[in-house]
Amino acid sequence: MEQVELAAQVRADKGSSAARRLRREGWVTANLYGKEMTPVMLQINARSLRDVLGPTGAGHNLLTLKVDGNGQGATSYTAVVKEVQRNPLTRAFVTVDFQSVSLTERITAIVVLALHGTPVGTKDGGIVEHFLHEVEVQCQAQHLPERLVHDLTGLKVHDSLYVRDLAVPEGVTILNEADEVILSVTPPRLVVEPEVAAEPAAAEPEVIQRGKKVAEDEK
C-alpha cells in the first residue's frame, strides 16, 4: 500500500492539563511505540492528521511518520495506526497511538471494508443491515492493504455477505471468524395493524317511573 507522510513533533509537556492546552491550540496528542525503542510522546497538527486519516481515523494504516525532535532534525519511522480515541460528542481526535514497524515484519492491523454497489434485493423491498465495518488482518507491513473492497450488487433478499467472501491480497490473512456476517439483506418487515376492539354497546338508561310510583303510593 502507499505510504503517506505525516509530520509530528516530540511533546515535552506531560499530564492531562498540558494535553487539553495542546488540543485547544489545534494539536492532537499521540504516542509512538515499537520494539526495542523507548515510547515517544508526540503532538500532531489536528488538520494534518484529519487529512491523512480521514474524519473517522480509518484512512491510511501504513505511514511514514517524520518526527521533529525539538529542532534537532527529523527522524522517519514506518508506522501503523494502532488505536484512535475520539471525543464522543464532537468526534474530534483526542489521542492516536502509532506502532513503529519494519516493512518485512509480520504485523496485526485493522483494515476498513469498502463496500460499494446497491444490493439487487433492495428492489424487492429488502432491507440492508450492516454489522461489520472493518476486519483484523495479519501480514507483512509492506503488504498491508489500505482497505478491502467488495461489490454488493449481486446480493438478493435473504443473502448475506460473510468474512469468508472477502477477497484479500496474497500474503494477507483475515483473523476474524470466516462465518462472521458483514452485511445482510433481510425481507421487508410487515407492519401489522393492531386490531381495534369493538366498543361495548351503550347501556340502556335506567328509567325511573316516578309518576307511576306516586300514583301507586296515593292508592
C-alpha positions in Angstrom: 0.0 0.0 0.0 1.0 3.6 -0.4 2.9 5.1 2.5 1.7 8.6 3.3 4.0 11.0 5.1 2.8 12.6 8.4 4.7 15.2 10.3 4.8 15.1 14.1 6.7 16.8 16.9 8.1 15.5 20.1 5.8 16.5 23.0 7.7 17.8 26.0 4.8 18.6 28.4 3.1 15.7 30.2 -0.2 15.5 32.0 -3.8 16.0 31.2 -3.8 19.8 31.6 -1.0 20.1 29.1 -2.8 17.8 26.7 -6.0 19.9 27.0 -4.0 23.0 26.3 -2.5 21.4 23.1 -5.9 20.4 21.9 -7.2 24.0 22.3 -4.2 25.1 20.2 -5.1 22.8 17.4 -2.9 19.8 18.2 -3.7 16.1 18.8 -1.6 14.2 21.3 -0.1 10.9 20.1 2.3 8.2 21.2 4.8 6.1 19.2 5.7 2.6 20.4 7.9 0.0 18.9 10.2 -3.0 19.6 13.4 -2.1 21.3 12.6 1.6 21.5 11.5 4.0 24.2 7.9 5.2 23.7 7.9 8.7 22.3 5.2 11.3 23.2 4.1 13.3 20.1 1.9 16.2 19.1 0.4 16.3 15.6 -1.4 19.1 13.8 -5.1 18.2 14.0 -5.9 19.3 10.4 -2.9 17.4 9.0 -3.9 14.3 10.9 -7.5 14.5 9.7 -6.3 15.0 6.1 -4.2 11.7 6.4 -6.5 9.5 8.5 -9.8 10.9 7.3 -12.6 12.1 9.5 -13.1 8.7 11.3 -9.4 7.8 11.6 -9.9 4.9 9.3 -7.6 6.2 6.5 -4.1 5.1 5.7 -2.8 2.4 8.1 0.9 2.5 7.0 2.6 5.8 7.4 6.0 7.5 7.2 6.0 9.3 10.5 8.5 12.2 10.4 9.2 13.2 14.0 10.9 16.5 14.7 13.0 16.2 17.8 12.7 19.8 19.0 14.8 21.3 16.3 17.4 18.5 16.3 16.3 17.2 12.9 13.5 14.8 11.9 13.6 11.1 12.3 11.5 8.9 10.0 9.6 5.9 11.2 7.5 3.4 9.3 4.4 3.1 11.5 0.9 1.8 11.6 -2.1 3.2 13.4 -2.9 1.0 16.4 -5.6 3.0 18.2 -7.6 6.2 17.7 -9.5 7.9 20.5 -12.1 10.4 19.6 -14.4 12.8 21.6 -17.8 11.0 21.8 -19.7 14.3 21.3 -17.6 16.3 18.8 -15.9 13.2 17.2 -12.6 15.2 17.2 -9.4 13.3 17.6 -8.2 13.1 21.2 -5.2 10.7 21.1 -3.6 8.4 18.5 -1.3 5.5 19.1 1.2 4.5 16.5 3.4 1.4 16.3 6.8 1.6 14.6 7.3 -1.5 12.3 9.7 -2.9 9.8 8.4 -3.3 6.3 9.3 -7.0 6.4 7.8 -7.5 9.9 4.5 -9.5 10.1 2.0 -7.3 11.9 -1.6 -7.3 13.0 -3.7 -4.4 12.0 -7.3 -3.2 11.4 -8.4 -2.7 7.8 -11.6 -0.9 6.8 -14.1 -2.5 4.5 -15.1 -0.5 1.4 -18.4 -1.9 0.3 -20.0 -0.4 -2.8 -23.0 -1.1 -5.0 -26.6 -1.4 -4.2 -27.9 -5.0 -3.5 -30.4 -6.1 -6.1 -32.6 -7.3 -3.2 -33.4 -3.8 -2.3 -35.6 -3.5 -5.4 -37.8 -6.2 -3.9 -38.1 -4.3 -0.7 -35.1 -5.9 1.0 -33.5 -4.0 3.9 -29.7 -3.8 4.2 -28.4 -4.5 7.7 -24.7 -3.7 8.2 -22.9 -5.4 11.1 -19.2 -5.2 10.4 -17.2 -2.2 9.1 -13.6 -3.4 9.5 -11.6 -6.6 9.9 -8.4 -7.6 11.6 -5.7 -8.8 9.4 -2.1 -10.2 9.7 0.5 -9.7 7.1 3.9 -8.1 6.4 3.8 -4.4 6.9 4.7 -3.7 3.3 1.6 -5.8 2.1 -0.9 -4.2 4.4 -3.9 -3.2 2.3 -5.4 0.3 2.8 -8.9 -1.2 2.6 -10.7 -4.3 1.4 -13.2 -3.7 -1.4 -16.3 -5.7 -2.2 -19.2 -5.3 -4.6 -22.7 -5.8 -3.0 -24.7 -5.6 -6.3 -25.5 -9.4 -6.5 -27.0 -9.8 -3.0 -30.7 -10.8 -3.1 -33.2 -10.8 -0.3 -32.1 -13.4 2.4 -28.5 -13.2 1.2 -25.6 -12.3 3.5 -22.0 -11.2 3.0 -19.6 -13.2 5.2 -16.0 -12.6 6.1 -15.1 -15.7 4.0 -16.5 -13.9 0.9 -13.9 -11.1 1.0 -11.0 -11.2 -1.5 -7.6 -10.4 0.1 -4.2 -9.8 -1.5 -1.7 -12.6 -1.4 0.1 -12.9 1.9 -2.8 -11.2 3.9 -4.7 -13.3 6.4 -8.0 -12.2 8.0 -8.2 -13.1 11.6 -12.0 -12.7 12.0 -14.1 -15.8 12.0 -14.9 -16.9 8.5 -18.6 -17.2 9.3 -18.9 -13.7 10.8 -21.7 -11.8 9.0 -20.7 -8.4 7.5 -24.0 -7.4 5.9 -27.4 -9.0 5.2 -30.3 -8.2 3.0 -33.4 -9.0 5.1 -37.0 -9.3 3.9 -39.2 -6.3 4.3 -40.9 -6.1 7.7 -44.7 -6.4 7.6 -46.5 -3.8 9.6 -49.4 -5.5 11.3 -52.1 -3.0 12.2 -53.4 -3.7 15.8 -56.9 -4.8 15.9 -59.3 -2.2 17.3 -61.6 -3.7 19.9 -65.2 -3.0 19.3 -66.7 -0.5 21.7 -69.2 -2.0 24.0 -72.8 -1.2 23.4 -74.0 1.8 25.4 -76.1 0.6 28.4 -79.8 1.5 28.3 -80.5 4.3 30.6 -82.4 3.4 33.8 -86.0 4.7 33.6 -87.5 5.6 36.9 -91.2 5.7 36.5 -91.8 8.3 39.2 -95.3 9.1 38.1 -96.4 5.5 38.3 -94.9 5.1 41.7 -96.5 8.2 43.0 -99.8 7.1 41.7 -99.4 3.7 43.4 -98.5 5.4 46.7 -101.6 7.5 46.5 -103.7 4.4 46.4 
